Amino acid sequence: MSSNSYLHAFGTRMQNIGMFYPLFELRNLRKYDFPTDSLGVAILLFILERMLHGSKGVTIEEISDEFYDYVNRTFQKSYTEQEFRQIMTEFIHEQLMKKGELHTYRYWDYEKSQFAEQKFALLTHTEIDVQERTSKLKLTHEGLEILFKTKEMLGEIKISIKTLYLRQQIEKGVWDDALGTVRELRGLVREEAERMIELAEKIRKDVLLVHRQHELKSRLQKINDQIKRERRDFIELQDLIKQTKEEHPDQEEIVGRKMAQLERELYDVRVEHESLLDGKLNLQQLMTSNLDSLVMNMFSTKINFETEVLIPMMKQAPTLETMNKLLNPLLPITVHKSFHPGRVFEVQMFRTRQALDEPEEVIEITPEQLRESEKKEREAEEEQVKRLCGFLTLLLLPLAEKDEVELRHILRDQEPDPRFYSLLLELHQMGEIELRRSAELTGMVLEPLPRALIRVVDEHESIYRIGSFEVFSDSSNALEMPGIRGVSNFIFKRGNKKREPL
């Protein structure tokens, strides 16, 4: 081979092929009189369908009930329900789950010139009930990958592909298919959240390995690019639905209800998608704290006697002298040299403690203490509202002069309170916020943030004239805040409800 550039990432390509190996092995089964490879794919698709509709898993009984009539009718069998359930139990545990072991695919890696193995599982147990001896099955990450690769071979842009399908379905008016695609989108977003949870578990187990492999850095880079692209797709889809509703106001009642349901479910998916940003920040903080903890433990003088001393020494078959040197510091200082057997028969004295019947003390709270406690609560809440008012004034006063302001221009060289970022996330998740005075409200406002907004609007006429505003995240520009690394820049934009000056 004169040049092997075409063999780049050869192992990854073989692993993508290897995930289908267990399904092709099903073709070699002679135990059953029906196509087992197709049945295996059908079972995986049935579990995926349930997961897309919010189910945490599927029992073997549900799988058996789903395919019982079809197998008997199509392949002219006469299985009873009990017999078919036993067949499904054996087929799933022995073939799809390989009796609890991992599927192994061995291949020759032409790029590295060596044999390599890929180990994975298609299904895993969830919601295990030991007493009832029941459990549910759900797809692993590899199981989901197989099903998506049978439809499209692109891994990192699944959500973008689904949004493309959804756009075409909306434009054609195929509302039932569009609802199904939205539910698949929700499954993809939840799959991405589960990947973050798996990476967090990896960090907790071996933070040094994750750091060496630069896994977190590459994962966060992919997350940044994905979230930015997918957020744009979701916004365009919501705008498309609104535009379709405006262009066809005289739709039938059934179509109108489906469009409204589609809009609600797409909004819920977008909310779950925005929560991936919190997951990204949690991963960064977890990585930092675990690395700090690892560094601190390196200089610690504490040891685990059992794992670090006793077990290694016992593996070397130590002599009696060595054991004495080890155990003498642990034994009592004063040791009885002799013991007379006759002392066993002597009268032994036992001392008993009589419990004193003391009445239980009942703590009574006086009215003065209750009023003092309520006063402290009110003072703490008022302090929180004042702090929020300061944050909001800092953010909204520049917006009174411009239609759009970036957070990095507002802060400049300032170092805000670490709690400042939690306020930004809360404002970002609220969507478009209308600024109203207290005189315009008819009810009572109890939450600290709405109270602070109303107070700032009452105190500043220029902020009241803004009318409404919305906060957008800009992941392309990162900011540095005390205690937080890699904070996204936020953009404050005026809404459509502007007020003219009096």
Disulfide bonds with the S-S distance in Angstrom:
none
